[in-house]
Amino acid sequence: MLPHLKVLEPEQLDQVHAASLAILESTGLVVAHEATLDLIEEAGGRIDRNAQRAWLPPELVMRQLARAERRIILGGRTPERDIVLPGAAANRPATRPITGPDRWLDHRTEEARPASTQDLLDWAQVIEELPHLDFTGLILTHDMPPYSRDIAGTALMLQHTTKHVHTDPHSAEAARLVMDDEWLASEKRMRRGMAVDAERLAVDVFREVGPRGQFLATDHTARHCRSLYLPGNLRDRQSRPAWEAAGRPSLRKAARERLESLLLAPPPEPLPPEVVAELDRIVRHATQTLDHVES
């Protein structure tokens, strides 16, 4: 089982729950959506359409909680890209890079500079190709209108990656993206653990090899050594003399070369034209309203 951060004791959680029910019943909440007000009224809640307000009795809340889905689905463009939380297995985490910067660490020059739309497109393509990053966040560009760039950037990401895109401000150095995927591959493999059975315990092999022998030449080792393999394309597995003879290549250099190859990969299938048109409409509306209001 993955460790869980425990903030409140059970009795404290009960207190929070009771207080929440009391607030929903006596204070209510603002619901600025007519269809949702209809649903609340049909379910037995009290509403005030003029004030766009609703009050929920405890029995209504508990009834709906009992019916609620116990999972959260982070939707990708296709079902196989969906991320289901919690995972099907307790030790199957969903992984993503740290994102949300407005500066980009250029992998070619090693210099940090304001992020651009092209950086965002490169980011989307690399995310699409890295197999151990399940979903991604957004980078904030400097060549888009400032107050709507999260919406415009999200629209572009949705068109250039099939993975789930989470839009929220974060900070990170973008040159580490490929190394994150490498480490996550190893972390996922370790979390799967190892099977324990008669074949893998290999009592007979121990008996055959004996206390002074070694296992590298046995058929058993040849059959099972790759099951313990920690995946990764960047780490140099040469001997030290061979590594030195090759010019002591660094992990950062290997990551840069891997990133360049990912940027040459073909893009995902484009979104349907009507979806792209709707995204464009949303971006235009956001640019006309948000940036106009804030300026």
N, C-alpha and C positions, 0 to 999 in steps of 0.2 A: 504494500500500500504506500502511496505517496504521503509524506508528512503534510498535515494541514496546520495552518496557522490558527491557533485558538486565542481569540480575543476576549470572548465573554463566557462566563460560566453558565450552565444550563438554567439556573434560576434567574440569572440576569436576562437571558434570552426570553424567558417567560414574561418577565416584566416588560421588556421592549414590545413583545407581541401584544400583551394586554393593552398597553398604552396606544399602540398603533390602531387597534380595533376601536378604542374609545375615540380617537381623533377622527377616524373615518366616519364614525357614526354621528358625532356631535359637531365637528367642525366641517367635515366634508372636504372636497377638493374641487379645483377648477377643471372643467372638461370642455375645451374649446373645439368640440367635434360633435356635430349633430347625430351622426350614426352611432357614436359611442354612447351618447346620452340616451338614445333609443334602446340600446342593449341593456343599459343599467336600469332603465325604467321597466323593461320587460322582465328583468331578473328579480325585481322587487325592491330596487333602490328608489330613493326620493330625489327628484331633480328639480331644478329651476332653470328653465331654458333661457330666460332673459338674462340671468346672471351667469349662465354657463357653469352651473355648479351642481354637484351631486353629493348625496350622503348615503353611505353604505352601512346597513345594519350588520352586526357581527355574523349572524347566521348566513347572510349572503356571501360575505367574504370567505368564511370557512367552507361553504359549499363549493365556491368556485376554486378555491385553493385545492380542494380534494380532486377536482377534475383537471387541474392544470397539468400541462406537460412537464415532466421532470427533467427535460433536456433543453439545452439552448443550441440552436443550429446557426452556425456562422455560414451563410450561404455563399458558395462559389458559383461560377457561371454554369457549371454542370454538376449533377449530383455527386460525381466522384470527387469533386473539389470541396464538397461540404465538410465542415468540421463540426462534430457533435460533441458538446460539453455536457456533463463529463464524458470522457471517452468510453468506448466499449469495454476497454480493460482499464483497471485502476491505475496501472503504471504506463499508460499511453498518453503522454502530455501532448497538447497542441503547441506548436513552436512558431515563433515569429521573430524577426529582427527588431531591435530597438529602433524606433523611427520617430519622425516629427521634426528633424532639424531644418533650419533655414540656411544652413551652410553645407557645402559639399566638399569632402576631402577627395580631391582629384587623384585617381589611382595612377595617372601617368606622371603628374608633376609633384605629387605628395604635398600639394599646397591646398589649404582650405580657402574656399571662395564662396560667394553667394550662390545658392542653388538656382538652377535654371530649369525651364521646361524640358530641355533635352536631357538634363540629369534625371528628371522624374521619369521620362520615357525609358532611359537606360535602366533605372531602378526597377521599373515594372518588368522589363525583359529579363533581367537577372533573376528577379524573384520567380518568374515563371519557370525558369530552367533549373533552379536549385531544388533538388528533390526533398530535402529535409526541413525546408521552411514551409509550413503549412498555410500560412496566411501572412499578410503584411499590413503595415500602416502607410502613412502618407508623408512625403517630404514637402516642405513649404517653399515655393519658388519665389524669386524676386522679380521675375519678368511678367507676373500676372497681377491684376488688380489686387491690392492688399487685403481687402475685407471679404473678397469672394474667392480667394485662391484655394481655400480648402475645398470648396464645391467644384471649381474648375479642375483642380488637381485630381479630385476623386473621379470625376467624369473621364479624365484621360486614363487613369489607372484602370478603371473598369473596362476600357476599350483595349488595353494592352496586356492584361493578365487575366487568366481565368480563375485565379485564386481569390479568396475572400479579402476584401480591403477594409481595414479598420481605420477610420478617420478620427484622429485625436492628436493633440500636440505632444511630441516627445523630442528627445535630443539624442544624437548619436553621430559617430563618424562613419560615413558611408563606405570607406575603403575596406571596413571589417566585414562587410556583408558575407563574402565568400568564405572567410575563415569561420564565421558563425555557423554556416551550414556544415562545414567539416566537423566542428566540435559537436554539433547537434547529432550528426550521424553516429558518432561514437557513444554519445550519451543515450540515444535511443536504443542502441544495441546493448549497452550495459543494463538498461532498465528491463529489457526482456528477460534477463537472467539466463540460467543454464538449466537444461533438462537433467534430471537425476534419475537414472534407471540402470538396470544391470549392464547394458551395453556400454554406457558412459562411465560407470564405476570401474569397469574393466578389471575385475579381480583376477581373472585368468591371465590377462596381459601382465599385470604386476608379478604374478607368480612366474610367468615365462621369462620376463626380463631379469628379475632378481634384484637384490639390493644394491649390487654394484654396476648394474647395467644402465642403459639409457634408452629412451623411448622414441628418439627421432627417426630411427630406421624401421619402426614397426608399421605394419599395414594399418593397425588401429589408429595410430597418429595421423597417417596420411588421409584416412577417411574422415577424421573429425577435426583436424586443425583449423579448417576454414570456418567451422561453426563458431569458433571463438574469435574470429577475425573482426577487428575494429575497422569499419570502412573509412575511406578517405582517399582523396586524390592528391592532396597537397603535401602531406608529410613525406619526408625523404627517408626511405628505409634502407639506404645504402650503408655499408660499413663506413666508419669514419675516414679511413684512408681513401676510399672511393669518393666520398663526399668532398674531401679536401681536393682531390684530383680534379673534380668537376667544377672547382671554383667556389666551393662553399655556398651553394645556392640557398637563399633564405626562404622562409615560409611566406614572407610578404611578397617576394618576387614571384613565387609560384601562384599566390593568390591573384596578383595583377594579371599574370598570363591566363589564368583560368577565367577571370572576369572578361578579358578581351575575347576569349573564345565564346563565352556566353552571349556577348553582345552581337555576335555574328549569327546566332541561332535564328531560325525563321520565327516570325511573330505568331501568336495564336490566331485561330479562326476569328474573323471580325464579327462584331455584333451585328444583328439585323439592322437594316437601314432605319426602320421605324424607331428602334431603341436609341440609335445614335441621334436621330432627330429630336427625340424627347430629352436626351441628355443635353443637347445644344440649347434647347428651349429653357431648361432649368438653369443652365449656366448664364444665358443671356439675362434671364429674370434676376438672378442673384447679382450679376454685375450692375444692372440698372438700378436695383433697389438698395442692396447692402452698401456698395461703394458710394452711391449717391448720398445715402443717409449719413454715413460715417464721415464723409468729406464736408 
